Amino acid sequence: MQTDKPFTYKVDEHLRNRISIGMRVIVPFGKGDRLIQGFVVRIFDNPKYQGQLKKIISVIDLAPVLNQECLKLAEWMAQETFSFRITCMQAMLPSAMRAQYQKKLVLLSNDINKDVKSFFSGEGEKDFDEQKIPTRILGQLIKARQQNKVEIRYTVKDKARVKKIIAIKSILTEASVVKERALLRANADNLKKLLKFLESHPNEMMPQRKVEKATNLSSNVLRTGEKKGWLTREKIEEYRDPRKNLNITRTLPKMLTSQQNQAVETVVSEMKREKATTFLLQGVTGSGKTEVYLQVIANALTNKKTALMLVPEIALTPQMVERVTSRFGKKVALLHSGLSSGERFDEWRRIEKNEAQVVVGARSAVFAPLKNIGVIIIDEEHEASYKQDNMPRYHARDIAKWRAKYHHCPVLLGSATPSLESRARAQKGVYRWLHMDTRVNQQPLPQVTVIDMRREAHFSNNMNFSKAMLTNIQQTLERDEQIILMLNRRGYSSFMMCRDCGFVLKCPNCDISLTLHMDTHSMKCHYCGHEEPIPRSCPSCNGSRIRYYGTGTQQVETELKKIFKQAKILRMDVDTTRRKGAHKRILDKFGQHEADILLGTQMIAKGLDYPNVTLVGVLNADTALGMADFRASEKTFQLLTQVSGRAGRADKMGKVIIQTYNPDHYAIKLAKEQNYELFFRKEMSIRHQGVYPPYYYTVQITASSRDEDQAAKKMYQIYGEIKKHLSQQAVVLGPTPQAVARINNRYFYQIIVKYKHENKLFAYLDEVLHKSQKDERDGIKIMIDREPLNFV
């Protein structure tokens, strides 16, 4: 169970001078005194607690890992996101610094039954994992523990490990070099070479591998030098460097357009006044938002301040990372999920030690331990990846605004297609609104053609490619230019269905159909990971007419290779980018024109800037429109506008072809024109009629359980209680099963509350959060999500 109140512990004399607020400690907790990790939030001399205080066992850190800002932020986050403070604190640290717990069973008596004896197999202690022990033996172990014949011991380990390498240092003087050279045999060429190198690098600590590379000598020769007293070899700390594979060429600031210059000057003015102003920079694709970010960051550094820049997902936007690193070099630290836990730990320490002044990262980088922040930038601010989908369910934009107030600095939100919430706030004057409506290269926005696939079906059997799409791909290839094709579905097809009885192959754990993957020749669930062989006959009627339906990236890739035999094709989806660095390798190949066509899911829609891309094709513009989500139109408009912006970014004209079965839908018609303002007005009108954000606030409460009745009953109970705490103006949707009612054998029920001002609601939700700990013992999980990005 989680706890949300501080506990008082005694600090022994030997720890008194070592302990500080913000440090992690190991403490005994609960009736069994199991050892757990805790954070020190206060130190005082006269505790009010009257009973016997337990003692802190040990201190994990040499210096605090959370400063006063982090502790205040955790307190605010816990209230704002209906989370536990400890969860918020842990979210601020790299995964390598989160505690690893190990349980051991220790034998205290030999007077035990044969099952327990066989479990220990002659040893005094055994690792203990309840999930891996048969139920019968587990029952005997519990009984033995009640009789004090066995006990459970907990150990807490810190996963954080500093990387150590061997370094060498010359300890020769000028006189000893002359003496040693005279003692060497005439044919001792390697030792002569080593002696000469050490003579030219006096008292310099150097990594051994660099010395070996510089001298072309083996480690055996260096060990011989150590034995002769020429050098010392010792282990030193070395940072893991996530930048080593980036294409970094130092760049200089570019000449700004008048709109760019105005944006930079406005933000820098607020930075110098130390005002926590939130700006919305709305600039069309190709208008030069990145250069604005870079010059604002440069101003922050000039004024001896630091800068934090968030991007939706670094693995998908390597060009942005390279541009920031090329401009600011070693001052930049990277924080994102594509790094190993060791790399993230080292980057976090570089920031914490003030060795990096600029941080570029994805969502969790918003907690980077920067001091004296001058500006916080959020690129593509509309992206859903800025919202955390498990506890604490924070939005990086809200954390950024809180930190901006703390540091008295501006926040710059950038997008070609801002979220309706941000755009509405800009219109109301809550955010300051900056516009950039022309491209830097003065080129017009690409020409967009919408193809009605309903008409295509009358004279073509090809459901993936219209005639116009195929013709334009051929013409672009003949000009030796590049193409980006987006299909918003990975895998080979969406599902398999029997044409005799209508049976659809579903996941045994989730209420969702399995997706066909030809590369692994298997059916996969994209929710729980279940995998099974492709069926040769229908599992329901044994008929042989079981076929795949729908289209996936794999299938389109296969078809493209048949039609355009000479074209080189790269596919970019979740399946081809599982390995570390895979995104970058694919994009580097495409950037070096080692491929003609880049085919991918929506991960290719943003952040890419290739001068030779003149054609962008959207194969299925309707995917998001079919979702039961009030933001479906907004997501479709944003995605189509973003992917269209990948074409014609240099001196060549761009062309975009959008294939759709809904050519008259306003999101598609306005995306064709890239008319954000008209879309905003239309969508806001629909949101107003439907009582949806940004006119109303929302909160989603979900109950899940392996027993469907239990989940439904809990949700109806909460529904009955919450109505008592709401005014007549609030709207409650549900209780209802979620769109995918079962995931990984858990059933999900929800209610949505839409409200404007509800004084009693938050106190009640806080009560639900704390009561949920007892529900969890019965297998029921309660989730509270403030401002969810979708209701399904």
C-alpha positions in Angstrom: 0.0 0.0 0.0 1.1 3.6 -0.7 1.1 6.1 2.0 0.7 9.9 1.6 1.8 11.2 5.1 5.3 11.7 6.5 6.6 9.3 9.2 9.0 10.3 11.9 12.2 8.3 12.4 15.1 8.7 14.9 18.5 9.8 13.5 21.4 8.1 15.3 24.5 10.2 16.2 26.7 8.6 13.5 24.2 9.8 10.8 23.5 13.2 12.2 26.1 15.1 10.1 25.4 13.0 7.0 21.7 13.4 6.6 20.0 16.3 4.7 16.6 17.1 3.4 16.1 15.6 -0.1 18.3 12.5 0.5 17.1 8.9 0.2 17.3 6.7 3.2 16.6 3.0 4.1 14.1 2.6 6.9 12.2 -0.3 8.6 8.5 0.0 7.9 5.3 -1.6 9.1 4.7 -4.4 11.6 7.3 -6.7 9.9 9.9 -3.9 9.8 10.6 -4.6 6.2 13.2 -2.3 4.7 12.1 0.3 2.2 13.4 3.4 0.6 12.2 6.8 1.8 12.9 10.5 1.1 13.8 12.9 3.9 11.4 15.9 3.8 12.0 17.5 7.1 14.6 17.3 10.0 13.7 18.6 13.5 14.9 18.2 17.1 11.7 17.8 19.1 9.3 15.3 17.6 5.7 15.4 18.9 5.4 11.6 18.5 5.1 10.1 22.0 5.9 6.4 21.2 9.1 4.5 20.5 10.7 5.9 17.3 12.2 3.5 14.8 15.7 4.3 13.5 16.9 5.2 10.0 19.1 2.2 9.0 21.3 3.9 6.4 21.6 6.9 4.0 21.8 6.1 0.3 23.1 9.4 -1.0 26.1 11.6 -0.4 24.2 14.7 -1.4 20.4 15.4 -1.7 18.8 14.1 -4.9 15.8 16.3 -4.5 16.1 20.0 -3.8 13.5 22.3 -2.2 12.0 23.1 -5.6 11.4 19.3 -6.3 9.9 18.8 -2.8 7.4 21.7 -3.3 6.6 20.5 -6.8 5.9 17.0 -5.6 3.5 18.4 -3.1 1.7 20.4 -5.7 1.7 17.5 -8.2 0.2 15.1 -5.7 -2.8 17.4 -5.2 -3.2 18.4 -8.9 -2.9 14.9 -10.4 -4.5 12.9 -7.5 -1.3 11.0 -6.9 0.8 10.0 -3.9 3.8 12.3 -3.0 6.2 9.4 -3.0 5.2 8.5 -6.6 5.7 12.1 -7.7 9.2 12.2 -6.1 10.2 8.9 -7.8 9.0 10.3 -11.1 11.6 13.1 -10.8 14.5 10.7 -10.7 16.1 8.6 -13.4 15.1 4.9 -13.3 18.6 3.9 -12.2 18.0 5.8 -9.0 14.8 4.0 -8.1 15.1 1.4 -5.4 15.4 -2.3 -6.2 13.9 -4.5 -3.6 15.0 -8.1 -2.9 13.2 -10.6 -0.6 15.0 -13.5 1.0 13.5 -16.3 3.1 15.8 -17.2 6.0 15.6 -20.5 7.9 15.5 -20.1 11.7 14.8 -23.7 12.8 15.5 -27.2 11.5 12.2 -28.4 13.0 10.3 -28.0 9.7 8.3 -30.3 7.5 9.7 -32.0 4.4 8.2 -29.5 1.8 9.9 -26.5 3.5 13.1 -28.5 3.9 13.1 -29.4 0.2 12.5 -25.7 -0.7 15.6 -24.6 1.1 17.6 -27.7 -0.3 20.2 -27.6 2.4 20.8 -23.8 2.3 20.2 -21.3 5.1 18.4 -18.7 2.9 16.7 -18.5 -0.5 15.5 -15.8 -2.8 11.7 -15.4 -2.3 9.3 -14.7 -5.2 5.7 -15.6 -4.4 4.8 -15.8 -8.1 7.3 -18.6 -8.7 6.5 -20.8 -5.7 3.8 -23.6 -6.0 0.6 -22.7 -3.9 1.0 -25.9 -1.7 4.6 -25.0 -0.7 3.7 -21.3 -0.3 1.1 -22.3 2.2 3.6 -24.4 4.2 6.1 -21.4 4.1 3.4 -19.0 5.5 2.7 -21.5 8.3 6.4 -21.9 9.1 6.7 -18.1 9.3 3.7 -17.9 11.7 5.6 -20.4 13.9 8.8 -18.2 13.7 10.7 -21.0 12.0 11.2 -18.9 8.8 11.5 -15.1 8.4 11.4 -12.8 5.4 14.3 -10.3 5.1 14.2 -7.4 2.7 17.2 -5.7 1.2 17.1 -2.5 -0.7 19.6 -1.9 -3.5 20.3 1.3 -5.4 20.4 0.5 -9.1 22.5 3.5 -9.9 26.0 2.6 -11.0 28.9 4.9 -11.9 30.9 3.8 -15.0 34.5 3.2 -14.2 37.4 2.9 -16.7 41.1 2.2 -16.3 43.3 5.3 -16.7 47.1 5.7 -16.7 49.3 8.5 -15.5 53.1 8.9 -16.1 55.1 9.2 -12.9 58.5 9.7 -14.6 60.7 12.7 -14.1 63.0 14.1 -16.8 66.0 12.5 -15.1 64.3 9.1 -14.7 63.4 9.1 -18.4 67.0 9.4 -19.4 68.0 6.7 -16.9 65.3 4.2 -18.1 66.1 4.8 -21.7 69.7 3.8 -21.1 68.6 0.6 -19.4 66.4 -0.6 -22.3 67.6 -3.3 -24.7 68.3 -2.1 -28.3 65.4 -4.2 -29.7 62.8 -3.1 -27.0 60.9 -1.0 -29.6 57.5 -1.1 -27.8 58.9 0.0 -24.5 60.9 2.8 -26.2 57.7 4.0 -27.9 55.8 3.9 -24.5 58.7 5.8 -22.8 58.6 8.5 -25.5 54.8 8.9 -25.1 55.0 9.1 -21.3 57.8 11.7 -21.6 55.5 13.9 -23.8 52.5 13.6 -21.4 53.9 14.2 -17.9 51.4 13.9 -14.9 48.4 13.6 -17.3 45.6 11.2 -16.4 44.5 9.5 -19.6 42.0 6.7 -20.4 44.0 3.5 -21.2 42.1 2.8 -24.4 43.1 6.3 -25.7 46.7 5.6 -24.9 46.5 2.2 -26.7 45.0 3.8 -29.7 47.5 6.7 -29.8 50.5 4.5 -29.4 49.3 1.3 -31.1 50.5 -0.6 -28.1 48.8 -3.5 -26.3 47.6 -3.5 -22.6 50.5 -5.9 -21.8 53.1 -3.3 -22.7 51.3 -0.8 -20.4 51.3 -3.3 -17.6 55.0 -3.8 -18.1 55.5 0.0 -17.8 53.5 -0.2 -14.6 55.8 -2.9 -13.2 58.9 -0.8 -14.1 57.5 2.1 -12.1 56.9 4.3 -15.1 53.2 4.8 -14.7 50.2 4.1 -12.4 47.0 2.5 -13.5 43.8 3.2 -11.6 40.0 3.2 -12.1 38.4 6.6 -12.8 34.8 7.7 -13.4 33.7 8.3 -17.0 30.3 9.6 -18.2 28.4 7.5 -20.7 28.0 9.7 -23.7 24.6 9.5 -25.6 25.9 12.1 -28.2 28.7 10.0 -29.7 26.5 8.7 -32.6 25.0 12.1 -33.5 26.0 13.9 -36.7 27.3 17.1 -35.1 28.8 20.0 -37.1 29.1 23.2 -35.3 26.6 25.8 -36.5 26.2 29.5 -36.2 23.0 31.6 -35.7 21.1 32.2 -38.9 19.7 35.5 -40.2 16.2 35.8 -38.9 13.1 36.9 -40.8 11.2 39.9 -39.4 8.6 37.5 -37.8 11.3 35.3 -36.3 13.1 38.3 -34.9 10.0 39.7 -33.3 9.3 36.4 -31.6 12.8 36.1 -30.3 12.9 39.8 -29.0 9.5 39.4 -27.3 10.4 36.2 -25.4 13.9 37.5 -24.5 12.4 40.8 -23.2 10.2 38.8 -20.7 13.2 36.6 -19.8 15.2 39.7 -18.8 12.3 41.1 -16.8 12.1 37.6 -15.1 8.4 37.3 -15.9 6.7 33.9 -15.9 4.8 34.6 -19.1 3.4 31.7 -21.2 3.8 32.3 -25.0 2.1 30.4 -27.8 4.3 30.5 -30.9 2.0 29.5 -33.8 4.0 29.1 -36.9 3.2 27.3 -40.2 5.4 24.2 -41.0 8.7 25.5 -42.3 8.4 28.9 -40.7 11.6 28.5 -38.7 10.4 27.8 -35.2 13.6 25.8 -34.4 15.8 28.8 -35.1 13.7 30.9 -32.8 14.1 28.3 -30.0 17.9 28.2 -30.6 18.4 32.0 -30.4 16.2 32.3 -27.3 18.3 29.6 -25.6 21.5 31.4 -26.7 20.2 34.6 -25.0 19.5 32.6 -21.8 23.1 31.3 -21.8 24.4 34.8 -22.4 22.5 36.0 -19.3 24.1 33.1 -17.2 20.8 31.2 -17.2 19.9 27.6 -18.2 17.3 26.4 -20.7 15.0 23.4 -20.9 13.6 22.2 -24.2 11.0 19.5 -24.5 10.2 17.6 -27.8 7.4 15.0 -28.2 9.8 12.0 -28.4 13.5 12.4 -29.0 13.8 9.1 -30.9 11.4 10.5 -33.5 13.0 13.9 -33.8 16.8 13.3 -34.0 17.2 16.3 -36.3 16.1 18.6 -33.5 18.5 17.1 -31.1 21.4 17.4 -33.6 20.5 21.0 -34.2 20.6 22.0 -30.5 23.8 20.0 -29.9 25.5 21.4 -33.0 24.7 24.9 -31.8 25.6 24.5 -28.1 28.0 21.5 -28.0 28.9 20.0 -24.6 26.6 22.4 -22.8 23.7 20.1 -23.9 22.4 17.1 -21.9 19.9 14.7 -23.3 17.1 12.9 -21.3 14.8 10.5 -23.0 13.6 6.9 -23.1 16.0 6.0 -26.0 19.0 6.1 -23.7 20.2 3.3 -21.5 19.4 3.7 -17.7 23.2 4.3 -17.2 23.3 7.1 -19.9 20.2 8.7 -18.3 21.8 8.5 -14.9 25.0 10.2 -16.1 23.2 12.9 -18.0 21.1 13.6 -14.9 24.3 13.9 -12.8 25.9 16.3 -15.4 22.8 18.6 -15.1 22.8 18.3 -11.3 26.5 19.3 -11.1 25.9 22.3 -13.4 28.1 20.7 -16.1 25.2 21.1 -18.7 23.2 24.2 -19.1 20.8 23.2 -21.8 18.5 20.1 -21.5 16.7 18.6 -24.5 14.3 15.8 -23.7 11.0 14.1 -23.9 8.2 14.4 -21.2 10.1 13.3 -18.1 12.9 15.8 -18.9 10.6 18.5 -17.5 11.9 17.4 -14.0 15.6 17.9 -15.0 17.5 19.3 -12.0 18.4 22.6 -13.7 19.1 25.6 -11.5 18.4 29.3 -12.5 16.2 28.4 -15.5 15.9 31.3 -18.0 13.4 29.7 -20.5 11.3 26.5 -20.9 10.4 25.6 -24.5 7.8 22.9 -25.5 8.0 22.1 -29.2 4.9 20.6 -30.9 3.0 21.5 -27.7 -0.2 19.8 -29.0 1.3 16.3 -28.9 -0.4 13.7 -26.8 2.9 12.2 -25.6 3.3 15.1 -23.2 0.6 13.5 -21.0 1.7 10.7 -18.7 -0.8 7.8 -18.8 0.0 6.3 -15.4 0.4 7.7 -11.9 1.3 10.5 -11.6 -0.9 11.5 -14.6 0.7 14.8 -15.2 0.9 16.9 -18.4 4.4 18.3 -19.0 2.9 21.7 -20.0 1.5 22.1 -16.5 4.8 21.1 -14.8 6.6 23.5 -17.1 4.3 26.4 -16.1 4.8 25.6 -12.4 8.6 25.6 -12.7 8.4 28.8 -14.8 6.7 30.5 -11.9 9.3 29.2 -9.4 12.2 30.4 -11.6 10.4 33.6 -12.8 11.0 32.7 -16.5 8.9 32.5 -19.7 7.4 29.3 -21.2 7.4 29.1 -25.0 4.8 26.7 -26.5 5.4 26.1 -30.2 3.2 24.4 -32.9 1.8 24.8 -36.4 -1.4 23.3 -35.1 -1.8 24.2 -31.4 -4.2 22.3 -29.1 -7.6 23.9 -28.9 -7.0 24.6 -25.2 -3.7 26.5 -25.9 -5.2 28.4 -28.8 -8.3 29.4 -26.8 -6.1 30.6 -24.0 -4.0 32.7 -26.4 -7.2 34.3 -27.8 -8.4 35.1 -24.2 -5.0 36.7 -23.4 -4.1 34.0 -20.8 -1.1 33.2 -23.1 0.7 35.8 -25.2 0.2 35.0 -28.9 3.1 35.1 -31.4 2.5 34.4 -35.1 4.7 33.2 -38.0 2.6 32.6 -41.1 5.3 32.5 -43.9 8.0 29.9 -44.6 11.6 30.9 -44.1 12.5 29.9 -47.7 9.6 32.1 -49.0 8.2 29.1 -50.8 4.4 28.6 -50.7 2.9 25.8 -48.7 2.8 22.5 -50.7 0.0 21.9 -53.2 -2.5 19.5 -51.6 -4.7 17.1 -53.6 -7.5 15.1 -51.9 -8.4 11.8 -53.6 -11.9 10.4 -53.0 -11.3 6.6 -52.6 -15.0 5.8 -53.0 -14.7 6.8 -56.7 -11.4 5.0 -57.1 -13.1 1.7 -56.0 -15.4 1.8 -59.1 -12.5 1.5 -61.6 -9.6 0.0 -59.5 -9.1 -3.1 -57.4 -6.2 -1.5 -55.6 -7.5 -0.3 -52.2 -4.1 1.0 -51.1 -3.1 3.3 -54.0 -5.1 5.6 -56.1 -4.1 6.1 -59.8 -3.0 9.7 -59.0 -0.8 8.4 -56.1 1.0 5.8 -58.2 1.5 8.3 -61.1 3.0 10.9 -58.7 5.3 8.4 -57.0 6.6 7.3 -60.4 7.2 10.9 -61.6 9.0 11.8 -58.3 11.2 8.7 -58.6 12.1 9.7 -62.2 13.2 13.1 -61.0 15.4 11.4 -58.4 13.5 13.1 -55.6 12.2 11.5 -52.4 8.8 10.5 -51.1 7.3 10.1 -47.6 4.2 7.8 -47.4 2.2 7.7 -44.2 -0.2 4.8 -43.3 -1.5 5.0 -39.7 -1.5 1.3 -39.0 1.4 -1.0 -38.4 1.6 -4.8 -39.1 0.5 -6.5 -42.2 -3.3 -6.2 -41.8 -5.7 -5.1 -39.1 -7.5 -8.4 -38.5 -8.3 -11.9 -39.8 -11.9 -12.9 -40.6 -13.6 -16.1 -41.8 -15.6 -15.5 -45.0 -17.8 -18.5 -44.2 -19.0 -17.8 -40.7 -17.7 -14.3 -39.9 -15.4 -15.4 -37.1 -12.8 -12.7 -36.2 -9.6 -13.9 -34.4 -9.4 -12.1 -31.1 -6.9 -11.8 -28.3 -7.7 -14.3 -25.4 -6.8 -11.6 -22.9 -8.3 -8.4 -24.4 -11.4 -7.4 -26.3 -9.6 -6.6 -29.4 -8.8 -8.4 -32.7 -5.3 -9.7 -33.3 -3.1 -8.1 -36.0 -1.3 -10.1 -38.7 2.5 -9.7 -38.8 4.2 -11.3 -41.8 7.8 -10.7 -40.6 7.3 -13.0 -37.6 4.5 -15.0 -39.3 2.3 -14.5 -36.3 -0.9 -12.8 -34.9 -0.1 -10.2 -32.3 -2.1 -8.2 -29.8 -0.9 -4.5 -29.7 -2.3 -4.1 -26.1 -0.9 -7.0 -24.0 1.7 -8.5 -26.4 -0.1 -11.9 -26.8 1.2 -13.8 -29.9 0.1 -16.9 -31.7 0.6 -18.6 -35.1 -1.4 -17.6 -38.2 -4.4 -19.9 -38.4 -4.7 -22.1 -41.5 -8.4 -22.8 -41.0 -11.2 -21.1 -39.0 -11.0 -22.0 -35.3 -14.8 -21.7 -35.2 -16.2 -23.6 -38.3 -12.9 -25.2 -39.6 -13.5 -23.5 -42.9 -10.5 -22.7 -45.1 -11.7 -19.2 -46.2 -10.1 -17.3 -43.4 -8.5 -14.1 -44.8 -6.9 -10.9 -43.6 -8.7 -7.6 -43.8 -7.4 -4.0 -43.7 -3.9 -2.8 -44.6 -0.8 -2.5 -42.6 2.7 -1.0 -43.3 4.2 -4.4 -44.0 1.6 -5.1 -46.6 2.0 -1.7 -48.3 5.8 -2.2 -48.3 5.4 -5.5 -50.1 3.1 -4.0 -52.7 5.4 -1.0 -53.3 8.3 -3.4 -53.9 6.2 -5.2 -56.6 5.1 -2.0 -58.3 8.4 0.0 -58.1 11.0 -2.6 -58.4 14.0 -0.2 -58.7 12.9 2.0 -55.7 14.7 1.6 -52.3 12.1 1.6 -49.5 12.6 2.1 -45.8 9.8 1.2 -43.3 9.5 3.0 -40.0 7.0 1.7 -37.5 7.0 0.3 -33.9 8.1 -3.1 -35.3 11.2 -1.8 -37.2 12.3 0.6 -34.4 12.4 -1.7 -31.3 16.2 -1.6 -31.0 18.1 1.2 -29.5 19.1 3.8 -32.1 16.9 2.2 -34.9 14.9 5.5 -35.5 18.1 7.4 -36.1 19.7 4.7 -38.4 16.6 4.7 -40.6 16.3 8.5 -40.8 20.1 8.8 -41.4 19.8 6.4 -44.4 16.9 8.4 -45.8 18.7 11.7 -45.2 21.7 10.4 -47.1 19.4 9.3 -50.0 20.1 5.6 -49.5 16.4 5.2 -50.0 13.8 6.8 -52.2 10.6 6.1 -50.2 10.1 6.4 -46.4 7.0 4.5 -45.4 5.7 4.8 -41.9 3.1 5.3 -39.3 2.4 8.7 -37.7 5.9 8.7 -36.2 7.1 10.1 -39.5 4.6 13.0 -39.5 6.6 15.4 -37.3 10.1 16.9 -37.0 11.6 15.7 -40.3 13.3 18.2 -42.6 14.7 16.7 -45.8 15.3 19.1 -48.7 14.9 16.4 -51.4 11.4 15.3 -50.2 8.9 16.7 -52.7 6.0 14.3 -52.4 4.1 13.3 -49.3 1.3 10.7 -49.5 -1.3 9.9 -46.9 -2.7 6.5 -47.7 -5.6 6.5 -45.2 -6.6 9.9 -43.8 -9.6 8.4 -42.0 -8.0 6.2 -39.3 -8.3 8.7 -36.5 -11.7 10.0 -37.7 -13.2 6.6 -37.0 -12.3 6.7 -33.3 -15.0 7.3 -30.6 -13.1 10.3 -29.3 -14.3 14.0 -29.2 -10.7 15.0 -30.2 -10.8 12.8 -33.4 -11.2 15.7 -35.8 -8.5 17.8 -34.1 -6.1 14.9 -34.2 -6.8 14.2 -37.9 -6.4 17.9 -38.8 -3.1 18.1 -36.8 -1.7 14.9 -38.3 -2.5 15.8 -41.9 -1.1 19.4 -41.5 2.1 18.1 -39.8 2.8 15.4 -42.4 2.0 17.8 -45.3 4.6 20.2 -43.9 7.3 17.6 -44.7 7.1 18.4 -48.4 8.9 21.2 -50.2 11.0 22.5 -47.3 13.9 23.6 -49.5 14.0 25.2 -52.9 11.9 22.5 -54.6 8.1 22.7 -54.8 6.2 20.2 -52.6 3.2 18.2 -53.4 0.8 16.3 -51.0 -1.7 13.7 -51.9 -4.3 12.7 -49.3 -6.4 9.5 -49.8 -9.7 9.4 -48.0 -13.2 8.0 -47.9 -14.5 11.2 -46.2 -13.4 14.0 -48.6 -16.2 16.3 -47.4 -15.2 16.1 -43.7 -14.3 19.6 -42.4 -11.0 18.3 -40.8 -9.8 17.0 -44.2 -11.0 19.9 -46.3 -9.4 22.5 -43.9 -6.2 20.4 -43.6 -5.9 20.6 -47.4 -6.0 24.4 -47.2 -3.8 24.3 -44.0 -6.4 26.7 -42.7 -6.0 26.4 -38.9 -8.0 29.5 -38.0 -11.2 28.3 -39.8 -10.7 24.8 -38.3 -10.4 26.3 -34.8 -13.6 28.3 -35.2 -15.6 25.3 -36.5 -14.2 22.9 -33.9 -14.8 25.3 -31.0 -18.4 25.7 -32.1 -18.9 21.9 -32.0 -17.1 21.6 -28.6 -19.4 24.3 -27.2 -22.5 22.5 -28.4 -21.2 19.1 -27.0 -20.1 20.6 -23.6 -16.5 19.5 -24.1 -13.0 21.1 -23.4 -11.9 23.8 -23.6 -15.4 25.1 -22.5 -15.5 22.5 -19.6 -12.9 20.8 -17.5 -13.0 17.0 -17.3 -12.0 14.2 -15.0 -12.1 10.5 -15.8 -12.5 7.9 -13.0 -11.8 4.3 -13.9 -12.2 1.0 -12.0 -10.6 -2.2 -13.2 -10.7 -5.8 -12.0 -10.3 -9.3 -13.2 -13.9 -9.8 -12.1 -16.2 -7.7 -14.4 -19.1 -7.6 -11.9 -16.6 -6.2 -9.2 -15.4 -3.4 -11.6 -18.9 -2.4 -12.6 -20.2 -2.5 -8.9 -17.3 -0.3 -7.8 -18.0 2.2 -10.6 -21.7 2.4 -9.8 -20.8 2.9 -6.1 -18.5 5.9 -7.0 -21.2 7.3 -9.4 -23.8 7.2 -6.5 -21.4 9.1 -4.2 -20.0 11.6 -6.6 -23.5 12.9 -7.6 -23.9 14.1 -4.0 -20.8 16.3 -4.4 -21.7 17.9 -7.7 -23.8 20.9 -8.6 -26.6 20.9 -11.2 -24.2 22.4 -13.8 -21.9 19.4 -13.8 -22.4 16.6 -16.4 -21.7 13.0 -15.6 -21.2 10.4 -18.4 -21.5 6.8 -17.5 -20.9 4.5 -15.7 -20.0 2.5 -18.9 -17.4 -0.1 -20.0 -14.5 1.5 -21.7 -14.3 1.1 -25.6 -11.9 -1.8 -25.1 -13.6 -3.2 -22.1 -11.0 -5.9 -21.3 -7.2 -5.5 -21.5 -4.8 -8.2 -20.2 -7.8 -10.0 -18.5 -8.8 -6.9 -16.6 -12.3 -5.3 -17.1 -12.5 -1.5 -17.3 -15.5 0.7 -16.3 -15.5 4.5 -16.2 -17.3 7.7 -15.6 -16.5 11.1 -17.0 -17.3 14.3 -15.1 -17.5 17.5 -17.1 -17.6 20.7 -15.0 -16.8 24.4 -14.7 -16.5 25.1 -11.0 -17.1 22.4 -8.4 -16.0 23.2 -4.9 -16.6 19.8 -3.3 -15.4 17.6 -6.2 -11.6 17.6 -5.5 -12.0 16.8 -1.8 -14.2 13.8 -2.7 -11.7 12.6 -5.4 -8.9 12.9 -2.8 -11.0 10.6 -0.6 -11.5 8.1 -3.4 -7.7 8.1 -4.0 -6.9 7.2 -0.4 -9.7 4.7 -0.1 -8.5 3.0 -3.3 -5.6 1.5 -1.3 -8.1 -0.8 0.5 -9.8 -1.6 -2.8 -6.5 -2.7 -4.3 -6.3 -5.5 -1.7 -9.5 -6.9 -3.3 -8.0 -6.7 -6.8 -9.8 -3.5 -7.7 -7.7 -0.6 -9.2 -9.1 2.9 -9.2 -7.6 5.5 -11.5 -8.3 9.2 -11.5 -7.2 11.2 -14.6 -7.6 14.9 -14.7 -8.0 16.3 -18.2 -7.7 13.0 -20.0 -6.6 13.3 -23.6 -9.2 10.7 -24.7 -12.2 9.0 -23.1 -11.8 5.6 -24.7 
